[in-house]
Amino acid sequence: MLDFLKKLTGAPAGPTVAELFKDGAQIVDVRSPEEFAGGHVAGAINLPLQSLDRGMSKLRKDKPVITCCASGIRSAAAKSQLESRGFSPVVNGGGWVSLQRKLSA
């Protein structure tokens, strides 16, 4: 539906999260370490939202970033923070479980 709305408004659809991942995107999981330990996307980097500013040095600015969390709310905030620091492209992957399904499809 989001792609439909983008087409309707003339906004470019852009690559899917699966395409970005295949191109070497970094997955940043912004949940707490305890949540992350309970399950996460393979290869994801755990940078909790409250300490994201301090952890950004672990990321490469020349690679796309996909953010995720439990539901998509914290990952949306992380997307904004990363974009304001010059990371691009940054995509909100939403909840980690749904992101995992998108990446394995």
C-alpha positions as a Markdown table, in Angstrom:
| # | Residue | x | y | z |
|---|---|---|---|---|
| 1 | Met | 0.0 | 0.0 | 0.0 |
| 2 | Leu | 2.9 | 2.4 | 0.8 |
| 3 | Asp | 4.2 | 1.9 | -2.8 |
| 4 | Phe | 0.7 | 2.6 | -4.1 |
| 5 | Leu | 0.6 | 5.9 | -2.1 |
| 6 | Lys | 4.1 | 6.8 | -3.3 |
| 7 | Lys | 3.1 | 6.2 | -6.9 |
| 8 | Leu | -0.1 | 8.2 | -6.4 |
| 9 | Thr | 1.8 | 11.2 | -5.0 |
| 10 | Gly | 4.7 | 10.9 | -7.5 |
| 11 | Ala | 7.3 | 10.0 | -4.9 |
| 12 | Pro | 9.9 | 7.5 | -6.0 |
| 13 | Ala | 9.4 | 4.0 | -4.6 |
| 14 | Gly | 13.1 | 3.3 | -4.1 |
| 15 | Pro | 14.7 | 0.0 | -3.4 |
| 16 | Thr | 13.1 | -2.6 | -1.1 |
| 17 | Val | 14.7 | -3.6 | 2.1 |
| 18 | Ala | 15.6 | -7.0 | 0.6 |
| 19 | Glu | 17.4 | -5.2 | -2.3 |
| 20 | Leu | 19.2 | -2.9 | 0.1 |
| 21 | Phe | 20.3 | -5.9 | 2.2 |
| 22 | Lys | 21.6 | -7.7 | -0.9 |
| 23 | Asp | 23.6 | -4.6 | -1.7 |
| 24 | Gly | 25.3 | -4.7 | 1.7 |
| 25 | Ala | 23.0 | -2.6 | 3.9 |
| 26 | Gln | 23.7 | -2.5 | 7.6 |
| 27 | Ile | 20.9 | -3.6 | 9.9 |
| 28 | Val | 20.7 | -1.6 | 13.1 |
| 29 | Asp | 18.4 | -3.0 | 15.8 |
| 30 | Val | 17.6 | -0.2 | 18.3 |
| 31 | Arg | 16.0 | -2.3 | 20.9 |
| 32 | Ser | 17.5 | -2.9 | 24.4 |
| 33 | Pro | 20.2 | -5.5 | 24.8 |
| 34 | Glu | 17.8 | -7.7 | 26.6 |
| 35 | Glu | 15.2 | -7.5 | 23.7 |
| 36 | Phe | 18.0 | -8.1 | 21.2 |
| 37 | Ala | 19.2 | -11.2 | 23.1 |
| 38 | Gly | 15.7 | -12.6 | 22.8 |
| 39 | Gly | 16.0 | -12.8 | 19.1 |
| 40 | His | 17.1 | -10.6 | 16.2 |
| 41 | Val | 17.9 | -10.5 | 12.5 |
| 42 | Ala | 21.2 | -12.4 | 11.7 |
| 43 | Gly | 24.0 | -9.9 | 11.3 |
| 44 | Ala | 22.1 | -7.0 | 12.9 |
| 45 | Ile | 24.1 | -4.5 | 15.0 |
| 46 | Asn | 22.5 | -3.7 | 18.4 |
| 47 | Leu | 22.6 | 0.0 | 19.0 |
| 48 | Pro | 19.8 | 0.9 | 21.5 |
| 49 | Leu | 18.0 | 4.1 | 20.7 |
| 50 | Gln | 19.0 | 5.8 | 23.9 |
| 51 | Ser | 22.7 | 5.3 | 23.0 |
| 52 | Leu | 22.5 | 5.6 | 19.2 |
| 53 | Asp | 24.5 | 8.8 | 19.1 |
| 54 | Arg | 27.4 | 7.2 | 20.9 |
| 55 | Gly | 27.3 | 4.0 | 18.7 |
| 56 | Met | 27.1 | 5.7 | 15.3 |
| 57 | Ser | 30.8 | 5.4 | 14.9 |
| 58 | Lys | 30.3 | 1.6 | 14.5 |
| 59 | Leu | 28.5 | 2.3 | 11.2 |
| 60 | Arg | 29.7 | 3.1 | 7.8 |
| 61 | Lys | 28.3 | 6.1 | 6.0 |
| 62 | Asp | 29.0 | 4.6 | 2.6 |
| 63 | Lys | 26.6 | 1.7 | 3.2 |
| 64 | Pro | 22.8 | 1.9 | 3.4 |
| 65 | Val | 21.2 | 1.4 | 6.8 |
| 66 | Ile | 18.0 | -0.5 | 7.7 |
| 67 | Thr | 16.7 | 0.3 | 11.2 |
| 68 | Cys | 14.4 | -2.1 | 13.1 |
| 69 | Cys | 13.0 | -2.5 | 16.6 |
| 70 | Ala | 10.0 | -4.3 | 18.1 |
| 71 | Ser | 7.2 | -2.4 | 16.2 |
| 72 | Gly | 8.7 | 0.3 | 14.0 |
| 73 | Ile | 8.3 | 3.3 | 16.4 |
| 74 | Arg | 11.9 | 3.4 | 17.8 |
| 75 | Ser | 13.3 | 2.5 | 14.4 |
| 76 | Ala | 11.5 | 5.5 | 12.9 |
| 77 | Ala | 13.2 | 7.8 | 15.5 |
| 78 | Ala | 16.6 | 6.1 | 14.7 |
| 79 | Lys | 16.1 | 6.7 | 11.0 |
| 80 | Ser | 15.6 | 10.4 | 11.6 |
| 81 | Gln | 18.7 | 10.6 | 13.9 |
| 82 | Leu | 20.9 | 8.8 | 11.4 |
| 83 | Glu | 19.7 | 10.9 | 8.5 |
| 84 | Ser | 20.4 | 14.1 | 10.5 |
| 85 | Arg | 24.0 | 12.8 | 10.9 |
| 86 | Gly | 24.5 | 12.3 | 7.2 |
| 87 | Phe | 23.7 | 8.6 | 6.7 |
| 88 | Ser | 21.9 | 7.8 | 3.5 |
| 89 | Pro | 19.9 | 6.0 | 2.5 |
| 90 | Val | 18.3 | 5.0 | 5.7 |
| 91 | Val | 15.1 | 2.9 | 5.7 |
| 92 | Asn | 12.8 | 2.1 | 8.6 |
| 93 | Gly | 12.5 | -1.7 | 8.4 |
| 94 | Gly | 9.9 | -1.7 | 11.2 |
| 95 | Gly | 9.6 | -4.6 | 13.6 |
| 96 | Trp | 12.5 | -7.1 | 13.5 |
| 97 | Val | 10.3 | -10.2 | 13.0 |
| 98 | Ser | 8.6 | -8.7 | 9.9 |
| 99 | Leu | 11.9 | -7.4 | 8.6 |
| 100 | Gln | 13.4 | -10.9 | 9.0 |
| 101 | Arg | 10.5 | -12.3 | 6.8 |
| 102 | Lys | 11.1 | -9.6 | 4.2 |
| 103 | Leu | 14.8 | -10.4 | 4.0 |
| 104 | Ser | 14.3 | -14.2 | 3.7 |
| 105 | Ala | 11.6 | -13.9 | 1.0 |
